[in-house]
Amino acid sequence: MGKSGHYPCRSHATSVRPARRKARPIVDAGDRSLNAAAIAYYVSSINHLRHVADRGCRARNAVLRSVFNPRRSPRIMRPYLSICAALAVAVRVDAQQSDVRADSTSHQRIQRGWERSGVPALNFDADEGFGIGAAAELYNYGVGVRPYRFTIQPLVLFTSKGRRDMTLFFDAPTLLPQEWRVSAFVGSERQLAEPYYGVGNETVHDQNAERAPNSYYYRFGRARVRATADFQHRIGTSSAARVLFGVGFARSTIDLTPFDSGTTLLANELGGRTPAPERANYVRAGLLWDTRDREISPHNGTWAEVLLQRVTKRVGATEGFTRWTTTARKYVPVTARLTFAQRIIAQGIQGVAPFDELSTIQSSFKQGEGLGGSSSIRGIPKDRYIGKALLLSNSELRWRAVDFSLLGRGSFLALSGFVDAGRVWQDHFRIENAFSDLHASYGGGVRVGIGPSFIVATDVGHSSESTASVYIGLGWMY
C-alpha cells in the first residue's frame, strides 16, 4: 500500500512480478502435492494482491482494507488459511483429461474428457458452524463441450450446529438429444437446529430469550427428503431463449424443541402442537433468457428467468399454494478483468404454504434460502426474515486479479466487494413500499479457481446484526 493509503495501479505491478515468479517453484509438480511452503505462498499472494489494485477504485480499496486488515478483524484471516488447506486436497484430486487447449478468446482453456476436483468440507459458516465432510465436483467435457457435457456433484456434510446433509446434484447441458438440458437433485437434509425468528420484515431477535434452558428459542428441527428434476429446451432458433418444465418431491418432519431443550418461539406460536409430516410436491414451468459469455464466472451478458411453481394435492402435496419468482442477473464488463454483477429477485406465494417453505428462494439452477445467509444477504443470520413475498438485490464488483498455472491446470485468483439488500412481506408483495425498511449488508470475498469449473470461495459479510459473518463454499453466489 502506498503512502496515500491507496493500492498502486496495475502499471506499477511489473516491478514485483519477478519476485512472484521466483516463489512459484516451491510447488513440486512431480509429486502433485502442496507442502507447507506452498500454503504459505498462497497466503502471502493474497497480501501481495493488495499492491496491484487500480488507484481509481476507491470503493473497492475500502472493502479490501476492511476485509484484509487484521487489526480491525483478526478472526477474518482464519478462513483464508482454510482455503489454502482446501486447495491442497483439491489439487491432489487432480484433473483427468485427454486434452487441454488454450482459448484465445477468454481466460479459460478448452478442456476435453474428465475433470475431477474436490475439497474436504472442513470449513466454517457463520450460520451452520464448523463443518466436516466432503464436497466433490466431477465434470465431463466430451470433445471440448462448453460449459461442460455434464457434472455430478455429491456432498456429505455434518456441522457443529446440527446440519446433516447427504445430497447429489446432476446437471447436463448437452447430454440429451435434441439439445435438452436436464438438472436433477436428490438428498436427505437434516437440520437439527434450523433458524426461525417468526414471519415478517420486523421480527425481533431478543438475545435474553435464548438464555438457558431456552438456548434454542429461535430454532426448530427439520428432517427433509427432496428430489427434483428440470428440463430445459431452447425456443425456436434462438440460442438465448429457453423454456423450462420441472417436477419435485419433498417430505418434511418438524421437531418443535431441538435437543429436548426448553420452549421455542415456534412451539409457542403453535401451542405446543407438533405439525404432521408435510409433503410439498410440485410441478413448475418457466421462461429463461441467457446470453452469458460463459456459465461459470461470467464476464458479460444477461441471465433472467420467470418461474411459476404449483404445489398441489393432485401430485401428493399436503397443502396447495403457488410460488412465482422473477430473477434478473446482469454481468457488465468494466475492464478486461473487472466485472460488475447484479442480481434482483422478486418472489411471492399465494395459498396456504407451510412456514418452512417461506424461506425457499426458487431458481432454475440451485434454489437458495433467505432472507439472510450465504445465498441471499451475507452478514445477516440465515433465514432471519421470511414471508410470503420478498425482494432481494445483490451487487458485486469482481476483480480477476491473477491468472496462473497450478500443476498444469489453468487457475485464477479473484477478489470481490459486495452489497446485499432486501426485505420481505408477511402476506403479499407491495410495490409501494418495496424500497423502504430494507435490511442490508456489505463485505468482500476471495475466489480461487482451479481448472475451468472448480472454484473455492470465501465471503465475509458485515451488517447491523453481525460484525463479521464468514462463509466458505464453492463457486459464486450467482
Number of C-alpha atoms within 10 A of each C-alpha: 12 9 6 7 11 19 23 18 14 13 10 14 14 9 8 12 10 9 9 12 9 9 14 15 10 15 19 13 12 7 9 16 19 21 14 13 12 19 21 13 17 19 16 11 15 17 10 14 16 19 19 19 23 17 16 12 12 13 10 21 19 15 18 20 16 18 24 18 13 12 8 11 13 11 11 19 14 11 20 19 15 16 25 21 19 19 25 19 16 25 21 17 17 19 20 14 16 13 12 15 11 12 11 9 7 12 15 19 18 18 27 22 19 19 22 22 24 25 24 20 21 19 22 22 22 22 21 21 16 16 21 15 17 16 21 20 20 18 27 23 21 18 14 17 16 17 20 24 22 23 22 16 17 19 18 20 18 21 21 13 17 19 20 19 20 17 19 18 18 17 21 20 20 19 16 12 7 9 12 16 21 21 20 20 19 19 19 17 19 20 23 20 22 22 19 23 20 21 19 19 20 17 12 11 13 11 10 10 16 17 12 11 12 18 18 25 29 24 25 23 20 19 18 18 18 18 18 18 17 20 19 21 19 19 13 8 7 9 12 14 17 20 17 22 19 19 19 20 19 19 17 18 16 19 20 26 24 22 14 11 14 17 21 23 21 22 19 12 10 11 9 14 11 14 13 10 12 17 23 24 24 23 18 18 19 19 20 21 18 18 17 18 14 15 16 15 20 19 25 18 17 20 19 19 21 21 21 18 21 20 26 18 15 10 16 15 18 19 16 19 18 17 22 20 21 19 20 17 20 21 22 16 15 14 10 11 14 18 21 20 22 20 20 17 21 19 24 21 22 15 13 13 18 15 14 17 14 23 23 17 22 21 15 22 12 12 10 16 19 27 31 26 24 27 18 23 29 33 29 31 21 24 25 25 28 30 27 24 24 30 22 23 20 24 18 22 20 25 22 20 18 15 15 14 12 17 20 13 17 18 22 21 21 20 24 23 25 23 19 25 22 27 26 29 21 17 16 15 19 13 8 7 11 16 12 9 12 15 21 22 21 22 25 26 25 24 24 23 24 24 23 22 22 22 25 22 22 24 29 26 27 22 19 10 15 14 13 21 23 26 25 24 20 19 17 16 14 18
